[in-house]
Amino acid sequence: MFESCLEIRQHFSDYVDGLCSQETLRSIRYHLDYCHSCQREIERAELLQEDLRTLPRQPMGPQAELRLRVRVSQELNRNVVSRALVSLDDRFRALLLPVTGGLATAILCFCLIMGSEVTPVSNLPDVPLSFITPPQVLTLAPLDFSTGNKTVVVETFIDAQGQVERYKVLSGQSSPELMRHLDRLIYFSRFAPAMTFGRPTAGKVVLALRQITVRG
């Protein structure tokens, strides 16, 4: 996929942060098996990331947080269609309460009038209809590793073909060695995509890992 070390090193930051696509990840790992110079570069990047994690976090002021939220909202709704949908949603929310109250009153009056005419409800349980299902784990890659004393919670994003797009660690310890193990575990596992009305779609699944030992 990559023709030079300079080109592949442009993806080292995403690799260390676990943001590479599956194809890019495989290409980088294949390159690192044969290029000692890039191996040293990726080790320095991992050490730098580990040092940055040890720095104290600076709290964000209320004004900065407000500006950030406004900026994110503008980016999410910067096209005309999104702004129109947001405006329409705001209008419906304004009408939702009085409409709901009127509907509830009408239903209550109808029940009081009909009274004994209502057909008794059957005791048989309803059959659930699964119109929407989340992604599911089919098989995990055979790999041995320990998460230490803390549970590692990983959010995995699955596309409509059941392939892993990316993942991120929500909580638990995070080290370069653990990230390498998670790369192999997640990117070489098999998932079933989410389903919406019988059609595969993108979704996400949360994995909680603690003292995991998987043997092939």
N, C-alpha and C positions, 0 to 999 in steps of 0.2 A: 504493500500500500504506500509506503514512504520510500523515497529515493535517496535521501541523505540524512545524516545525523542532525543537521541544522533544522530540517523540516520536522523531524520526529521530536526534537527537544521543545518545539513550540507547543506540544501537547502534554509536556511533563506536569504542568500546573494542574490541568484537569485530571491527569492520571493520579497524582498524589491526593487530590480532593475527592476522587471516586466519581468523577463526572464524565468519564469517557464513554463513548458508545461501545457496544460489544465488539464491533469490527476494529475500531481503533485500539481497544484494549489488547486484543489478540495480536495485532501488528506490533504494538510496543513491546509486548512480552517476547515475541519472536525475535525482535531486534536486540533486546537486552541479553538474550542468550548468546549472542555472537559478538556484541560490541562492548568491550570493557570500559571504553571511555564514557559511553552513555550510562553504563552501570554506576560509575563514580558520580556522574552528574545527578542521577536519580536518587542516589544515597544522600547527596548534599541537600537536594530538595526535600527529602523526607525528614532530615535532621532539622532543616529550617522550619518546616511545618510543625514539628514537635516542639521546637523552641517558642514558636508563636503561640501555641496553645497554652504555654505556661505563663504568658503575660497576663497581668490583671485586666479584667474587663472594665472599661470606663462607662459609667451610666450615661444614658442619653437624656438630655434635658427635655422638658415638656414641649418647648417651641420647636426643637429639632425633630422630635417624634411626630408632631403635628405636620410639619412640612414634609417629612418622609411619607406619612400616610396619604397626604394630598397628592404627592408626586406619583405614588404607586397607583392611586385611584385614577389619575389622569392617564397613566400609561395603559391601564387595563381597559379604559373606555375612550381611547383616542380616536377610534374610527367611528364613522357616522352611524353604522348599524348598532354598535354597542351602546352609543349614547342614546339612540332612539329606544332601545330595549330597556335601558335604565330608567328613562323618562316614563315609559309605559308602565314599568313595574312600580314606580313611585305613585302613579295615578291610581293603579289598582289597589295598592296598599291603603291609600286614603279612603277608598270606597269599601274596603274589605270589612271593616268593623260594622258600619250600619247595615250592609247587606247581610252579613252573618247574623246580626241581631234580629232583623226582620224574618229571615228564614227560620231561625230557631223558634221565634214566636208563632209562626204559622204552623210549624210541625207540632208544637205543644198544643195549640188549639185543635188541630186535626185529631190528635190522640185523645184529647178529652171528649170530643164530640163522638168519635167512633166507639170508644169505650169497649164494650163487649163484642163489637163486630170484628175486632182484630183477630186474625187467625193465630192460634197458639204457636209459639216458636218451637221448632223441632229440637230435641235433645241431641241429635246427631251432630258431631263436629263438622265444621266446614272444611272443605278440601283446600289447602293453601295453594295459591297460584304463584309460582316463582317467576314473575316477569323480569326481575333484575337479580342477577347473581354476581358476587364478586369473583376476582381471580382465585384460583385454587392451586395448591402445590401438588404436582403429580409425582415427581421424584426429586430428591436432593442429591447433589453430586457426592460421591464417596470421598470423604475428607475427615481427618482427625485434627481437632484443635480444641482448646479450652478457652472459654471467655473470662476466666478468672472468677473472682468472688461476686461480680456484678453482672446482672442480666444485660445483654446487648440487644436493644430494640432497633430493628432495621425496617425502614419503609421502602418497599420495592415497587417500581412502576412497570407495569406489564402492558405491552401493546396488544392490538386486536389479533395478532398472530400467536400470542402466547410467549413472545420474546421479551427479555428484560431490556428495557430502555435505559434505566439508571436506577440507582438506589442511594439512600442516605441513612446515616446512623443517627437515630433520634436520641438515644441515651445509652449510657454505659461507657466503658473504657474504649479509647480509640488510639491505636498505635499503628505504625507502618506494617508491622508483622501481622497484626489482626486484620488490617485492610487487605493485605495480600490473600489471607485465608478467605475473607469474605468475598473477594473477587472470584476466586475459584468456586466457592460454594454457590453463589447466586447466579453468576453468568453461565455456569455449566449445569444448572438445575433445569427442570422442565416444569412449566406452569400451564394451566388451562386459562384462557382469557376470560374476562368478565363477559356476561351475556345480558343484553337488553332486548326484551321481546324476541328472543330466539336468535339474535344477531350478535356476533362477537364484537366487542368494543374494548377500548383501553380502560384500565383500572389500576388499582394499587392494592397491595397486600402487606400487612405488618407482621414481621416475624420476631418473636421473642426468643433469644438464644441464651442458654445458661448451661455451662459445663457440658457442652455438646460433644459426643463422640460417635461419629458415624463410620461404620466399617463396611467395606464392600464384600 
